Amino acid sequence: MTITYTDGTTASSPVTVPDWASSTVPQKAVVAAHGDRVNGSGRAQSTRVANLYSVAVDVDPHRQPASVTLPTGPRYMGAKSPALHVFALATDGPDSAS
């Protein structure tokens, strides 16, 4: 991913997102939600594990991020193609309103 800072500079940061159905949580990933059922094709339920992860990305603490550009995936994806789904972005820095 590319982070663009308010001063116009950019920095690249690798993002490794775990397989949502993996039983092992990789380093730097935190399980944000855990489910014991997964909807399959035809909406049949499976008892395999499903997790949503919180993944941290390091940014320069001396600059303020203005935007984040995620990597692009294939234009047409099949049913088994990996895809990145982002539900929220947050910073743990000081409140910009202060």
ROROKE-377325 format. One record per residue (C-alpha): residue in three letters; x, y, z. Coordinates in steps of 0.02 Angstrom, whole numbers. Each point is the difference from the previous one (the first is absolute). Layout:
% ROROKE-377325
+--------+--------+--------+--------+
| residu |     xx |     yy |     zz |
+--------+--------+--------+--------+
|    Ala |      X |      Y |      Z |
...
+--------+--------+--------+--------+
***
This chain:
% ROROKE-377325
+--------+--------+--------+--------+
| residu |     xx |     yy |     zz |
+--------+--------+--------+--------+
|    Met |      0 |      0 |      0 |
|    Thr |     53 |    179 |    -26 |
|    Ile |    -19 |    132 |    134 |
|    Thr |     -7 |    181 |    -60 |
|    Tyr |     42 |    130 |    131 |
|    Thr |    -65 |    178 |     11 |
|    Asp |    171 |     67 |    -54 |
|    Gly |    -21 |    -91 |   -168 |
|    Thr |    126 |   -138 |     33 |
|    Thr |    -45 |   -184 |    -14 |
|    Ala |     60 |   -160 |     81 |
|    Ser |    -34 |   -181 |    -41 |
|    Ser |    -42 |   -126 |    134 |
|    Pro |    -26 |   -186 |    -29 |
|    Val |   -167 |    -68 |     59 |
|    Thr |    -20 |   -183 |     42 |
|    Val |   -179 |    -48 |     32 |
|    Pro |    -32 |   -173 |     72 |
|    Asp |   -117 |   -126 |    -79 |
|    Trp |   -168 |     30 |     84 |
|    Ala |    -25 |   -189 |     18 |
|    Ser |    174 |    -35 |     72 |
|    Ser |     11 |    -79 |    171 |
|    Thr |    167 |     87 |     35 |
|    Val |     12 |    187 |     33 |
|    Pro |    156 |     73 |    -81 |
|    Gln |    117 |    126 |     82 |
|    Lys |    -64 |    180 |      8 |
|    Ala |   -180 |    -58 |    -28 |
|    Val |   -135 |      5 |    133 |
|    Val |   -165 |    -92 |    -11 |
|    Ala |   -133 |    136 |      1 |
|    Ala |   -148 |   -118 |    -17 |
|    His |    -18 |   -189 |      2 |
|    Gly |   -141 |   -104 |    -74 |
|    Asp |    -29 |   -186 |     10 |
|    Arg |   -109 |     -8 |   -157 |
|    Val |     38 |     49 |   -179 |
|    Asn |   -129 |     21 |   -138 |
|    Gly |     51 |   -100 |   -153 |
|    Ser |    -68 |      3 |   -176 |
|    Gly |   -186 |    -27 |      5 |
|    Arg |      9 |     72 |    178 |
|    Ala |     35 |   -170 |     76 |
|    Gln |     83 |     22 |    169 |
|    Ser |    166 |    -78 |     41 |
|    Thr |     75 |    -20 |    173 |
|    Arg |    173 |     59 |    -52 |
|    Val |     75 |    150 |     88 |
|    Ala |    -16 |    176 |    -70 |
|    Asn |     94 |    152 |     65 |
|    Leu |      8 |    186 |    -35 |
|    Tyr |    172 |     72 |     36 |
|    Ser |     68 |    165 |     57 |
|    Val |    167 |     29 |    -86 |
|    Ala |    121 |    139 |     50 |
|    Val |    103 |     98 |   -125 |
|    Asp |    144 |    110 |     56 |
|    Val |     -1 |    182 |    -55 |
|    Asp |    123 |    142 |     29 |
|    Pro |    -44 |     70 |    173 |
|    His |     68 |    172 |    -50 |
|    Arg |   -116 |     22 |   -151 |
|    Gln |   -188 |      1 |    -18 |
|    Pro |    -79 |   -127 |   -119 |
|    Ala |   -119 |     77 |   -127 |
|    Ser |    -52 |   -157 |    -96 |
|    Val |     29 |   -185 |    -20 |
|    Thr |      4 |    -87 |   -169 |
|    Leu |    -29 |   -187 |      6 |
|    Pro |     74 |   -120 |   -128 |
|    Thr |   -110 |    -42 |   -148 |
|    Gly |    -59 |   -176 |    -30 |
|    Pro |    -48 |    -89 |   -160 |
|    Arg |   -139 |     82 |   -101 |
|    Tyr |   -106 |   -157 |     -5 |
|    Met |      6 |   -114 |    150 |
|    Gly |    -62 |   -177 |     10 |
|    Ala |    -88 |    -81 |    147 |
|    Lys |    164 |    -60 |     77 |
|    Ser |    102 |    159 |    -34 |
|    Pro |     75 |     85 |    153 |
|    Ala |    -65 |    174 |     34 |
|    Leu |     35 |    133 |    129 |
|    His |   -153 |     72 |     88 |
|    Val |     28 |    156 |    104 |
|    Phe |   -137 |     38 |    126 |
|    Ala |     84 |    145 |     91 |
|    Leu |    159 |    102 |     11 |
|    Ala |     58 |     85 |    159 |
|    Thr |    151 |     85 |     74 |
|    Asp |     56 |     -9 |    179 |
|    Gly |     85 |    170 |     -9 |
|    Pro |    -53 |    161 |     84 |
|    Asp |   -168 |     75 |    -45 |
|    Ser |     25 |    124 |   -143 |
|    Ala |   -132 |    116 |     75 |
|    Ser |    106 |     34 |    155 |
+--------+--------+--------+--------+
***
